[in-house]
C-alpha cells in the first residue's frame, strides 16, 4: 500500500493518486501543483523557498516583501545586517563618512546624521577647536563661554557688564558695542530662543509654537534640520517637517513603506496604499476602488489574472480570496 494512500495535500486537502508526484516540507505533504510560492503562484526555482508566518515564498518575492534594504547601495541585505542611524546596512557598506574605513566591527561616533570613525571624529573636533581663537588674548576658546564683538569671538572674562559692572563669567552678550551679563540683558526685553535659552540678537527671529527662536534653531524635532521658511507641522507642542510628520503620525503605504498624503491614499484589506501602488499583485496593472479585484493573501488580484488560474486551483484559491472588492 502506498505511503501517500491516506495522506491529504496540505493546501487543497485532496488525496494523492497512486503514481502522483508529491512534495514534503515541515512534516506536510503537497501536490506538485500546490507546492508553489504564495505570492507569485509559481513553482520554486531550483526548489529554493523561504517560510514566513506559515507561508512559503520564492527567493525573489521573499526579498521584495521582507528583506531589509541597504542605506548606502540600496540593494537587499541577506545575512548580517548593521542597524545604525535609523537605517540598515551591509557590513561592507557601513563606512566612515570621511575616510571610508569600515565601521562594521570597530564601532563609530554619531556626528549629526553621519557615522564617523573615532580618529576622524577626533580630528574634526580638533579642527573646530583650532578655529576658535580669542581676539583679545589669542588663546583657544573652549565650550560656549565666549562673546562676539564686531564679528569676532573672545573669552567673556575679558569684559564687564555695562549696566552692573560685574565681570562676565558666563553667557556674555554684546549690543551696540556694549557688553552685558545675562540678567541685565534679559531686562532689556530681548527675546530668548526657546531652543538654546540665549537671547536673540540678530534680525533672524522665528515666532512659532508661542515662542521665539533663532532661525537656525527652529528645526524639525525628528531630523533636527532647520525649517528656514519651509512649512512645519505641529504635534503636542513640537514642530516637524512634512516628511517626518507624515512618517510619525500619518498612514504608511504597505508597498513602499513611505508616508501617504491623505488625498492619495487607498484603504483595502485592512491596509493602506499609495494611489499609484495599488496594483494587481500578479501582473502589476493599476487598480482603483472602482475596479473589479479579488483578495489573494491580503493583496489585490485583478479579475483577468484570477481567470487565468487553473480551474482545479481556482476553486481552492477562491475560498482563500474571500469577497471581491468594487
C-alpha positions in Angstrom: 0.0 0.0 0.0 1.4 3.5 -0.9 2.6 5.7 1.9 0.5 8.5 0.4 -2.7 6.4 0.2 -4.1 8.0 3.4 -2.4 11.4 3.1 -4.1 14.7 2.2 -2.4 17.6 0.4 -1.8 20.4 3.0 -3.2 23.0 0.5 -6.2 21.5 -1.3 -6.9 18.7 1.1 -7.3 16.2 -1.7 -5.9 12.6 -1.8 -3.0 11.6 -3.9 -3.2 9.3 -6.9 -1.1 6.1 -6.7 1.6 7.3 -9.1 1.3 11.0 -8.4 4.4 13.1 -7.6 4.4 14.6 -4.1 6.5 17.2 -2.2 7.1 17.2 1.6 8.0 20.2 3.8 7.9 20.7 7.6 6.1 17.4 8.0 3.4 18.2 5.4 2.7 16.7 2.0 1.8 18.7 -1.1 0.7 18.0 -4.7 3.2 19.2 -7.3 0.8 21.9 -8.5 0.1 23.1 -4.9 3.7 23.4 -3.8 4.1 27.0 -5.1 5.0 30.5 -4.0 2.0 32.1 -2.2 2.9 35.4 -3.8 3.5 34.8 -7.5 1.9 31.3 -7.6 4.9 29.8 -9.5 7.0 26.7 -8.6 10.1 27.4 -6.6 13.2 27.9 -8.8 15.7 25.2 -8.0 13.4 24.1 -5.2 14.6 27.0 -3.0 11.9 28.7 -0.9 11.5 30.6 2.4 8.8 30.4 5.0 7.3 33.4 6.9 4.4 33.1 9.3 3.4 29.7 7.8 3.5 30.8 4.2 6.1 29.8 1.6 7.8 32.3 -0.8 10.2 32.1 -3.6 13.6 33.8 -3.1 12.6 36.9 -5.2 9.2 37.6 -3.5 10.7 37.0 -0.1 13.3 39.6 -0.7 10.8 42.1 -2.1 8.5 41.7 0.9 10.7 41.1 3.9 14.4 41.7 3.2 15.9 45.0 4.5 17.4 47.5 2.1 21.0 48.9 2.5 21.1 52.6 3.3 24.2 53.0 1.1 23.9 50.9 -2.0 20.1 50.4 -2.0 20.4 46.6 -2.5 18.6 43.9 -0.5 20.5 42.6 2.5 20.8 38.9 3.1 22.9 37.6 6.1 24.4 40.0 8.6 22.6 43.4 8.9 24.1 46.5 10.6 21.5 48.8 12.1 22.6 52.4 12.7 21.4 55.9 12.1 17.8 54.6 11.8 18.8 52.6 8.7 20.1 49.1 7.7 23.5 48.5 6.1 25.6 45.7 4.5 28.7 45.3 6.7 30.9 46.3 3.8 28.8 49.4 3.1 28.8 50.8 6.6 31.9 53.1 6.4 33.2 56.3 7.9 31.7 59.3 6.1 35.2 61.0 5.8 37.9 58.3 5.4 35.6 55.4 4.2 37.1 53.0 6.8 34.8 50.0 7.6 32.9 50.6 10.8 31.1 47.2 11.0 33.3 45.8 13.7 35.2 48.8 15.1 32.4 51.0 16.4 31.5 54.5 15.3 30.7 58.0 16.6 27.5 59.7 15.5 28.2 63.3 14.3 24.9 64.9 13.2 23.4 62.4 10.8 26.8 60.9 9.9 28.8 57.9 11.1 32.5 58.7 11.7 35.4 56.5 12.9 36.9 57.7 16.2 40.0 59.1 14.5 38.1 61.3 12.1 35.7 62.4 14.8 38.7 63.5 17.0 40.4 65.3 14.1 37.2 67.1 13.2 36.8 68.3 16.8 40.4 69.4 16.8 39.9 71.4 13.6 36.9 73.1 15.0 38.7 73.8 18.2 41.7 75.4 16.4 39.4 77.8 14.5 38.0 79.4 17.7 40.6 81.9 18.8 40.1 84.8 21.3 40.5 88.2 19.7 41.8 89.7 23.0 44.4 87.1 24.1 44.7 84.9 21.0 44.0 81.9 23.3 41.8 78.9 22.4 38.2 79.3 23.3 36.6 76.1 24.6 32.9 75.5 25.0 30.3 78.2 24.8 31.9 80.8 27.2 32.6 83.4 24.6 31.2 86.7 23.4 31.1 88.0 19.8 32.4 91.6 19.4 32.2 93.0 15.8 32.0 89.5 14.4 35.0 88.2 16.4 34.9 85.8 19.3 36.6 86.5 22.7 36.6 85.0 26.2 33.8 86.6 28.2 36.1 87.2 31.2 37.8 90.0 29.3 34.7 92.1 29.6 32.5 93.7 32.3 28.7 94.2 32.2 27.9 97.8 31.0 24.9 98.0 33.5 26.0 96.3 36.7 29.8 96.5 36.2 30.3 92.8 37.2 32.9 90.7 35.2 31.2 88.4 32.7 31.6 84.8 33.9 29.2 83.0 31.6 26.9 83.9 28.7 28.0 87.4 27.9 26.2 89.4 25.2 27.0 92.4 23.1 24.7 95.1 21.8 25.6 98.4 20.1 29.2 98.0 21.1 28.4 97.4 24.8 28.6 94.1 26.8 26.0 92.8 29.2 25.6 89.9 31.6 22.6 87.6 31.1 20.4 89.1 33.8 20.9 92.7 32.7 20.4 91.7 29.0 17.2 90.0 29.8 15.8 93.1 31.5 16.2 95.0 28.2 13.3 92.9 26.7 15.3 90.9 24.3 13.5 87.7 23.2 15.0 84.4 24.3 15.4 81.4 22.0 13.3 78.5 23.1 16.0 76.0 21.9 19.3 77.4 23.3 17.8 79.7 26.0 20.0 82.5 24.8 18.9 86.0 23.7 18.2 86.5 20.0 20.4 89.4 19.0 20.0 89.4 15.2 17.1 90.1 12.9 16.6 86.5 12.0 13.9 85.6 14.6 11.2 83.0 14.2 7.9 83.1 16.1 6.2 79.7 16.3 4.6 77.4 18.9 4.0 80.5 21.0 7.8 81.0 21.4 10.8 82.8 19.8 13.6 81.0 18.1 17.0 81.7 16.4 16.4 80.9 12.7 19.0 78.1 12.8 17.4 76.6 16.0 13.8 76.3 14.8 14.1 72.8 13.5 12.3 69.5 13.0 12.0 67.6 16.3 12.9 64.4 14.4 15.7 65.1 11.8 16.8 68.4 13.5 17.1 70.2 10.2 16.1 74.0 10.4 13.0 74.9 8.5 14.4 78.2 7.1 10.9 79.3 5.9 9.8 75.8 4.8 6.3 74.7 6.1 6.3 73.0 9.5 3.6 70.9 11.2 2.9 70.9 14.9 2.0 68.0 17.2 2.0 68.0 21.0 4.0 71.2 21.2 6.7 70.1 18.8 7.4 71.1 15.2 8.1 68.6 12.4 8.9 68.8 8.7 6.3 67.4 6.3 8.2 64.1 5.7 8.7 63.2 9.4 5.2 64.4 10.4 3.7 62.0 7.9 6.0 59.2 8.9 5.3 59.6 12.6 1.6 60.5 12.6 0.3 59.6 9.1 -0.5 56.4 7.3 2.3 54.2 5.8 1.9 52.6 2.3 2.0 48.7 2.5 4.0 48.6 -0.7 6.7 51.3 -0.5 6.7 51.8 3.4 6.5 55.6 2.9 4.0 58.1 4.3 0.9 58.7 2.2 -0.7 62.0 1.6 -4.3 61.9 2.7 -5.6 62.8 -0.7 -3.6 60.0 -2.4 -4.5 57.1 -0.1 -6.4 53.9 -0.8 -7.7 51.6 2.0 -8.1 47.9 1.3 -7.7 44.6 3.1 -7.2 46.5 6.4 -4.1 48.1 4.9 -3.2 51.5 3.3 -1.7 52.0 -0.2 -0.4 54.9 -2.2 -2.8 55.6 -5.1 -0.1 54.6 -7.6 1.0 51.5 -5.7 -2.4 49.8 -5.5 -1.8 47.3 -8.3 -2.5 43.7 -9.2 -0.1 41.5 -7.2 0.4 39.3 -10.3 0.5 41.4 -13.4 1.1 44.8 -11.9 -1.8 46.5 -13.6 -3.2 49.7 -12.0 -6.3 49.2 -9.8 -8.8 51.6 -8.1 -11.5 51.0 -5.6 -13.9 51.0 -8.6 -12.0 48.2 -10.3 -13.1 44.5 -10.1 -10.5 42.8 -7.9 -10.0 39.9 -5.6 -8.1 39.3 -2.4 -5.1 36.9 -2.6 -3.0 36.6 0.5 -4.3 40.1 1.6 -3.2 41.6 -1.7 -5.2 42.7 -4.7 -5.6 40.5 -7.8 -7.3 41.7 -10.9 -10.1 39.6 -12.5 -8.1 38.9 -15.6 -5.3 37.2 -13.6 -7.8 35.4 -11.4 -9.5 33.9 -14.5 -6.1 32.6 -15.8 -5.7 30.3 -12.8 -6.1 26.5 -13.5 -9.7 25.5 -12.8 -8.7 23.0 -10.1 -6.6 25.5 -8.3 -9.0 28.4 -8.8 -11.7 26.6 -6.8 -9.3 26.3 -3.9 -8.0 29.9 -4.2 -11.5 31.3 -4.4 -12.1 30.0 -0.9 -8.9 31.8 0.3 -9.6 35.0 -1.6 -12.8 35.9 0.2 -15.1 38.6 -1.2 -14.1 40.7 -4.2 -13.9 44.5 -3.9 -15.6 47.1 -6.0 
